[in-house]
């Protein structure tokens, strides 16, 4: 929980809410739809790795506050093999 407290503090320090936020993830290709289903609405860019095993997903979304950002990262963190950037 300490990690998320520190993240919240940093987010609130550098962002004015509501704000557009850029989420970046790398996820195993077979978990792509699982991740997409839990992301908030926004502009999504996807790029398949050269081996086809992973997908890079970038989401630009309007969020209301740091708690919403953290909630997305916490839900995404439940996906096996995901890397949050």
ROLO-705511 format. One record per residue (C-alpha): residue in three letters; x, y, z. Coordinates in pm, 1 decimal, decimal comma. Layout:
+-----+----------+----------+----------+
:   r :        X :        Y :        Z :
+-----+----------+----------+----------+
: ALA :        X :        Y :        Z :
...
+-----+----------+----------+----------+
This chain:
+-----+----------+----------+----------+
:   r :        X :        Y :        Z :
+-----+----------+----------+----------+
: UNK :      0,0 :      0,0 :      0,0 :
: UNK :    294,2 :    233,3 :     59,9 :
: UNK :    371,8 :    224,3 :   -314,7 :
: UNK :     22,9 :    347,7 :   -402,0 :
: UNK :     32,9 :    618,7 :   -133,8 :
: UNK :    357,3 :    748,3 :   -285,3 :
: UNK :    215,0 :    724,0 :   -637,2 :
: UNK :    -96,9 :    917,7 :   -534,2 :
: UNK :    117,7 :   1190,9 :   -383,5 :
: UNK :    328,5 :   1218,3 :   -699,4 :
: UNK :     25,7 :   1217,1 :   -928,4 :
: UNK :   -142,1 :   1493,1 :   -726,7 :
: UNK :    178,6 :   1695,0 :   -726,4 :
: UNK :    223,6 :   1690,3 :  -1104,8 :
: UNK :   -134,3 :   1680,3 :  -1237,8 :
: UNK :   -435,9 :   1905,9 :  -1213,4 :
: UNK :   -755,6 :   1698,8 :  -1206,2 :
: UNK :   -948,7 :   1621,0 :  -1414,9 :
: UNK :   -672,4 :   1558,6 :  -1664,6 :
: UNK :   -574,3 :   1343,0 :  -1958,4 :
: UNK :   -347,1 :   1061,4 :  -1841,5 :
: UNK :   -133,5 :    824,1 :  -2048,4 :
: UNK :   -131,1 :    460,4 :  -1937,2 :
: UNK :    122,8 :    220,2 :  -2086,7 :
: UNK :    123,3 :   -156,6 :  -2055,7 :
: UNK :    295,7 :   -456,1 :  -2207,6 :
: UNK :     81,3 :   -765,8 :  -2188,5 :
: UNK :    104,9 :  -1120,8 :  -2322,4 :
: UNK :    -91,6 :  -1132,9 :  -2650,1 :
: UNK :   -333,9 :  -1390,2 :  -2509,6 :
: UNK :   -422,8 :  -1145,7 :  -2226,0 :
: UNK :   -479,9 :   -844,0 :  -2451,0 :
: UNK :   -860,6 :   -858,3 :  -2444,8 :
: UNK :   -858,9 :   -904,7 :  -2066,8 :
: UNK :   -668,0 :   -577,8 :  -2029,1 :
: UNK :   -875,1 :   -388,4 :  -2284,6 :
: UNK :  -1196,7 :   -488,0 :  -2106,1 :
: UNK :  -1097,3 :   -313,0 :  -1784,3 :
: UNK :   -954,7 :     10,4 :  -1926,6 :
: UNK :  -1156,5 :    331,4 :  -1919,1 :
: UNK :  -1269,9 :    483,0 :  -2250,8 :
: UNK :  -1004,8 :    670,5 :  -2443,3 :
: UNK :   -767,1 :    665,3 :  -2736,7 :
: UNK :   -592,2 :    327,0 :  -2753,3 :
: UNK :   -283,0 :    239,8 :  -2954,5 :
: UNK :   -170,0 :   -121,4 :  -2980,3 :
: UNK :    151,7 :   -264,7 :  -3118,9 :
: UNK :    237,7 :   -632,6 :  -3148,8 :
: UNK :    594,1 :   -733,9 :  -3059,7 :
: UNK :    819,1 :   -870,1 :  -3334,3 :
: UNK :    773,4 :  -1222,6 :  -3196,5 :
: UNK :    396,7 :  -1182,6 :  -3161,3 :
: UNK :    406,2 :  -1288,7 :  -2797,2 :
: UNK :    337,2 :   -946,7 :  -2644,1 :
: UNK :    126,9 :   -639,8 :  -2715,4 :
: UNK :    218,0 :   -286,1 :  -2616,2 :
: UNK :    -92,1 :    -87,1 :  -2524,8 :
: UNK :    -98,0 :    288,5 :  -2477,1 :
: UNK :   -417,4 :    453,0 :  -2354,4 :
: UNK :   -482,8 :    826,7 :  -2341,1 :
: UNK :   -786,4 :    877,5 :  -2119,8 :
: UNK :   -950,7 :   1157,6 :  -1928,9 :
: UNK :   -947,8 :   1075,4 :  -1557,4 :
: UNK :  -1108,7 :   1259,8 :  -1270,5 :
: UNK :   -841,3 :   1210,2 :  -1003,5 :
: UNK :   -537,4 :   1015,2 :   -888,2 :
: UNK :   -758,3 :    748,0 :   -729,6 :
: UNK :   -897,6 :    661,4 :  -1073,2 :
: UNK :   -542,7 :    623,6 :  -1212,7 :
: UNK :   -443,5 :    397,7 :   -924,4 :
: UNK :   -759,8 :    187,6 :   -962,6 :
: UNK :   -671,7 :    116,7 :  -1326,8 :
: UNK :   -318,3 :     10,5 :  -1231,7 :
: UNK :   -448,2 :   -209,7 :   -949,6 :
: UNK :   -698,5 :   -388,6 :  -1176,0 :
: UNK :   -438,7 :   -429,4 :  -1451,1 :
: UNK :   -191,0 :   -563,2 :  -1197,0 :
: UNK :   -413,7 :   -868,4 :  -1151,6 :
: UNK :   -340,9 :   -982,4 :  -1509,2 :
: UNK :    -75,8 :  -1249,6 :  -1522,4 :
: UNK :    240,5 :  -1140,5 :  -1705,5 :
: UNK :    151,6 :   -771,8 :  -1739,8 :
: UNK :    412,1 :   -496,2 :  -1719,4 :
: UNK :    286,0 :   -149,9 :  -1625,9 :
: UNK :    500,5 :    141,3 :  -1735,1 :
+-----+----------+----------+----------+
